[in-house]
Amino acid sequence: MPLSDHIRATLVLGLPLVGGHLAQFAIGLTDTVMLGWYGVDALAAITLAGTLFLILFLLGSGFAWAVMPMVAAFAAQQDETSLRRATRMALWLSVLFSVTVMPVLWWSEPLLLALGQDAEVAADAAIYLRIAGWGIFPAILVMVMKSYLAALERTKVTLWVTCLAAVMNAIVNYALIFGHFGMPEMGLRGAALASLATHVISLVGLIIYAVSVLPEHQLFARLWRPDWEMFAKVFRLGMPIGLTTLSEVSLFAASAMMMGWLGTVPLASHGIAIQLASAMFMVHLGLSNAATVRVGQAHGRGDHAFLMQAAAAAMVLSLIVAVVTILAFVIWPGPLIDLFLESGEPARAEIIAITTVLLMVAALFQLVDGVQVVALGLLRGVQDTTRPMIYAAVSYLAVGLPASYGLGFVAGLEGAGVWLGLVLGLGCAAVLLGVRFWNLAAPRPPEGLAQP
């Protein structure tokens, strides 16, 4: 099978995943854009609140990500029983995780104050999280369902459900934040209610599809019964994935905190730049998911040649996306920033100036960001998660975090220095993870690869 066919197959599987990630991302982006129109203080608050929610969401999503390579391998082996068992226990683990972290979201204000954030911004962020925080339950369960369906190459339904949810979120946001369509003006609380409702509706839609279209899996029959053997397997594979993601998102969360130390306007600028960079990251993430499924299938079949060609196809596509993103950030920063600001915003000129610099730095890490997330997807496909967890901790916490603080505050580069630290952390991860996959996969067939 030539590389061009692998590229085409990756696009067929990956584009709906990309679209689904972008639609999911649009939920948070809608909050950011509309609250940016509502006021800079609200934008700063949603940047902090969204960062904390994202940290916990991504940590808990490790169990959902574990479903993807496991179900892909079981499906390739036509083992429907194990496929069902893995998905069920991922649902269990997701609920247990959500129960554990909900208190952090409920009592977020003291945490944000302890991290040196402005008292008013921390209070507003807590107002948002006391409502939107309940969305951690359906949001992580949605990720489990998406991973289960993606591993079975049923990606279009996740795209359509998420797109419909994103449209609904935008409409409800518009109504509740600003008080349109006869609704009360609720500001941050309105955005929080819209996000919570959106997560719930997405979950209901995916469950209805799974029960209706895949009844043979009996996914929810006797869901209450424990399966400790599979519970342990999903935990062993998923927890390192969650911790790997936590390392990366902790670096970005720390960058938000550092920008908050610089003031409300730099934090708002960071919120805009990180949303734009994250939107393009979702494209790489969709390709990474497609790579996980295709490599997972090859790993289940023991097809080493297919595995390596699938990996190459994902990397080529990620490189193309990175080049397009770099051009967009360098050539059109102004129009992109304008999407987030009202024309009459008093701090508009200062926000545009700071955000433009941050986007120039963001252009620097597009290549390495794509490489590291696709490499992670490939390693998950062969169910290798422990070593990547260590590499991520070194790259993001031992390299990126000190570099961000040193360049931003010791060297006096402020926001640009904080973001240059992100470049160094992502670059280190790209090298370590890329070399890990090559050393693990290239010399020997899949049966010699790491087992969970």
N, C-alpha and C positions, 0 to 999 in steps of 0.2 A: 504494500500500500504506500504510494508516494506521499511525500510531505504535504503537497498541495491538498490531497484528500484528507489528511489529518487536520490541516488548517480549516478546511470546509466543515468537517465534522465537529471540530471544537467550536466553531462559530454557530452551527446549528444548535448545539447544546448550550453554549455559553451566552449567546445574545439574550435569550429570555432571562437567564440568570442575571446578566448585567442590567437588563431592564427592571427586573424585580428589585435588585439592590438599589438602583437609582430611584425607583418609586418609593421604597422604604426610606431611603435617605431624604426624599422629598418631604416626608412627614416632618422631620426635624428641621429641614431647610425652610419649610413654610412657616413654622414657628419663628425661626430666626428672622426671615424677611419681614413678616408682618409685625413682629414686635420691634424690629428696627424702624419700621414706619411709625410705630406707636411712640417710640422714644429711645434715646441712647441708653438710659438707665435700664429700661426693660431688656434691651439687647445685651447689655453686660450681664444682667441676671440670668438670662436664658443661656448665655455662653457658659457660665459657671454650673448652672443646674444641669444642662445638657452634658457637660463633661463628666460630672459625677454619675449621672444615670448611665452614660455610655461605658464608663469603667466597669460598673457592676454588671451591666447587660452583657458586655463582651466576655467577662470572666465566666458568667453562667452559660454563655453560648458554647463554651468548650464541649459540653455534653452533646449539644446539637451538631456541632461540626464532626464529632466522633461518629455520628450516625451515617454520615455521607460515605466514607470509605468502607465502613462495615457493611452497610446495606448493599453498596455496589459490589463488594466481593461476594456476599451471600447470594445476591441475585445472579451473578455470573456462575455460581455453583448450583443455582436453582434450589437453594435452601430457604424456602419460605418461612419455615418455623423459626430459624435463627434470625431472619430478617425482622419478623414480628417481635421477637423477644428483645432485640437490640433497641428497636424504636420505642417499645413500651418502657423499658428501663431508663431510656433517655428522658422520657416524659416524667417519670418519677423523680429523677435527679434534678430536673429543671424546676419542678414545684418545690422540692426540698430546699434548693438553693435560693429561690425567691423568698421563701419564708424566712430564711436566715438573714438576708440582706435588707429586707423591708424596713427594719428599724433604723438602718443607716440613712435611708431616704427620708423617713418620717422626721428624724431628728438631725437633719443635715446642717441647720444653722450653726450650732456650736462647732461642728467639724470645720465648716468654711471659715468661721472666725479664727479658729486655732491655726488655720493655714494662712492667716494674715490678710484675709480679704476685707474689703470695705464693709462696714456694718450694715449699711442700707442695702447694698447689693446682695449680701449674704441673706438678709431677711427676705428680700424679694425672691431669691432663688429657692429658699425654703418654702415659701408660699406655693410656688410652682410644683415643687417636688412632693408636697403633701397630697397633691391630687394626682399628678402624672406618675408619681412613684409606684402607684398600684399597677401601672401598666407593665411593670417588670414581669408579672406573672404571665399574661397573655403574650407579651413580646418574645420571651424566651421559648414558650411553647410553639409560637409561630415559627421560630427558627428550626425547631425539631421537625415540624411538619414539612417545612421547605426542604430540609436536608433529606428527609425520607423520600419525598417526591422527586427531588433532583437526582438522587442516586438511582431511581427507576427511570430516569430520563423523561419525567413528566414535568417539564419546566414551564410550559406555556400557562398552565393554570396558576402557578405561583405569580407569574407576571401579571395576569389579568386581575387576580384578587388584590394584589398589592397596588396596582394602578387605580382600581376603583376605590380602594381605601384611601389612597393619597388624594384623590379628587374630593372625596367626602371630607377629609381632614381640612383641605383648603377652604371649602365652603363653610364648614362649622367654625373654623378659625376666624374667617372674615366676619361671620355673624357674631360670635361671642367676644372677640377681642375688641371690636369697634362698636358693637351694638347695632348691627344692621338686621334687616328682615324682622324687625319688631322685637329682637332679643336685647337683653340688658348688656351694657358695656362692661366687660369683665376683665379686660387686659390680660395679665399673666394667668389668672385663674381660667379664663376662657380658652387660652391656648392649651393649658393643661388638660381640661376636660375634653377638648377636641382630640388630643393625642391619645388619651386613655380610651375613648370610644373607638378610635381607629384601630388600635391594637386588638381590642375585643372582637370587632367585626371581621378583621383579617383572620383571626383564629377560627371563628365560627365558619367562615367561608371555606377554609382549607379542610376542616374536619368534615363538613358536609360532602365535599368532593371525595375525600379519601374513603368515607363510608359508602358512598354511592357508586363510585367507579372501581374501587378495589375491594369489594366485599370479601373476596377470597382470603385476604390477609387477616380479617377479623381483628383489626388493630386495637379496638377498644373493648372487645369481649373479655370479660374477667380481668379488666385492667387493675382491679384492686389486689390481685394475687401477686405476691412478691416472687421475684426470680433472682435470687441472690448471686448465682453464678454469673449471669449476664450483667446484672447490676455492677458487679466488680469489674467485669471486662470493659464496660462502657466508662466506668469511673477511671480505670487505669489509662485508657486511651484519651478520654475527654479532659481530665483534670490538667495534664500537661499542656493541652491545647489552650485551655482557658488561661493558664498561667503565662503561656507564651504571649497570648493576646494582651493579657494584663500588663506585661512588661512594656509592650509597645504603646498601649494606650496610656499607661502611667507617665511615659515620657511626654506625650502630647498633653495630658492633663496637667503635668507639672509646668509645661510651657504656658498653659492658660493661667495658672496661678502666678507665675512670674510676670506675665503681662499685666495681671491684676495689680501687682505691686507697683507697676509703672503708672497706673491710673486708669480711670474709666474709659477714656478715649482710646488708649493703646489696647485695652482689653476688647473694646468693641471692634477695633480694626482687626485684631487677632481672630475674633469671631467670624468676620467676613472672609478673611483669607483662608481660615481653616475649613470653612464650608466649601469654598471653591476647590481647594486641594482635595478635600474628602470626596467631593462629587466625582472627580477623576479617579480617585482610589477605588471607588465602587466598580468602575469598569475593570480595573486590574483584578479586583476581588472576584467578579463574575467569571473571568477567565481562569482564575485560580481554582474556583469551585469546579468548573468544567474539567480542568486538569485532574483534580482529585477524583472525580467520578471515572474518567477515562483510564487514568492510571490505576485506580482501584479495581476496575474491571479486568485490566490486563494482569494485575497482581493476582487476582482470584483465579484467572485462567492459567497463570504461569507463562504468559506471552511477553518475553523480554523485549523483543524487537518492537512490538506495538507500544510497549511502555515508553521506550526511549523516543520514538517518533512522536508520540502524544505529548511528551515533555517538550520537545523541540518546537512543536506547533504552538503551544501555549506561550513559550518564551518569545517567539517571533511576533505574535500578535500583541503581546504586552509591550514590546519595544516600539511597535508602530503607534500604539496609543500614547506612549510616553512622549514621542517626538511631536505628535499633534498637540498635546497638552502644553509642552514647552513653548511652542509657537504661539498658542493662544494667550498664555500668561505674559509673554514678553511683548506681543504686538497689541493686544486689546485689554490691558488691565482696567482702563477707565470705564468702558461700557459694562464690564463684569461687576465692578464695584458699585456702579450706579443702581444695579438691581436691588441693593439692600438699603438704599438711603432715600429719604424724602428730600425734595429739592430745597425745602426751607430749613433743613437741619442746621442749627447754629455751628456745630462742630464739623460740618461737612468737609471743608477744605483740609482740616487737619487729619480727619479719618482717611480721606483719599490719599494724602501724601504718605501716611504710615502704611496703609494697606498695599499701595503700589510697591513699596520696598519689600514688604513681606512676600508678595507674589513673585518678585524677581528671585528671592531666595527659594521659594517653593518650586520654581522652575528647575533649580539645581538638583532637587531630590527626586524628580519624577522618574528618572531611569532606575535609580537604586530602589525606589519604593516599589516599582513594578516587579523588579527582579526578586526582592525579598518575599513579597506576598505570593508570587507564583511558585517560588521555591518551597515555601511553606505548604502550599497546596499539593505539590508533587510529593513531598515527604509524608504528608497525611495520607496520600493515596496508597503509599506502601506501608502505612500504619507505623511510621517512625515519628514519635512525638517527644520523647524524653530529651534526647540530645538537642533538638531545636529549641526546647524550653530553656536549656542552659545557655545556648548561643544568644537567644533573645535577651535574657537577663544581662549578659555581658555587654551586648551591643547597646541596649537602650538605657540600662541603669548604671553601668560602669563607664560607658563611653559617652553616650548622648546626653544624659542628665547633667553630669559635671561640666561637659562642654557648653551646654546651654547657659548654665549659671555663670561659668567663667567668662565666656564671650559677652554675655549680656550685661553683667554687673561688674565683674572685676576688670575686664577690658574696656567697659564703658560703651559697648556697641548697642546697648538697650535691645529693642525689639528685634532688630536684624541679627544681633548676636545670639539671642535666644533661639531664633529659627536656624541659624547656622549650626547650632548644636544638634538640631533635628537631622540635618543633612549628614553629619558625622555618624550619628547613631544608626540611621537607616543604611548608610553606606557600609558600615561594619557588618550589619545583619545580612545584607545582600551577599557579601563575600563569603561569610561563614556558612550561610544556608545553601548557597549555590554550590560551594565546594563539597558540603556534606552530601547533597543529593548525588553529585557526580561520583564521589568516592564510593557511595553506597550502592548506586544503581548500575553504573557503567561496567564494572569489571565482572559482574556475575549475574546469573538469571534471578528472577524474582524469588525463587524458593530460598535463596541465600539472604534475602533481605531481612531487616529487623522485624520481629513480630511484636504485637502489642503486649 
